[in-house]
Amino acid sequence: MIARRLVDLLSPRWLRIGGYWYPRGGIPIDVFWQTGPVPGGVWIPDQGVPPYRGRG
């Protein structure tokens, strides 16, 4: 809902929002939202978030 409000207000060409949480209990939560496919020529830096440990 917040991302949609930002898009309505700002009218960006493309928008990506990412959130990373490490709550108690050790289960990380990653949340992403974007308006569509990544436009050509856009550089997206590595977020520096380590992969999950202990899964699988």
Summary of the structure (lengths in Angstrom):
residues: 56
radius of gyration: 14.4
end to end distance: 32.2
largest distance: 41.5
contacts: 79
relative contact order: 0.22
helix: 16%
strand: 21%
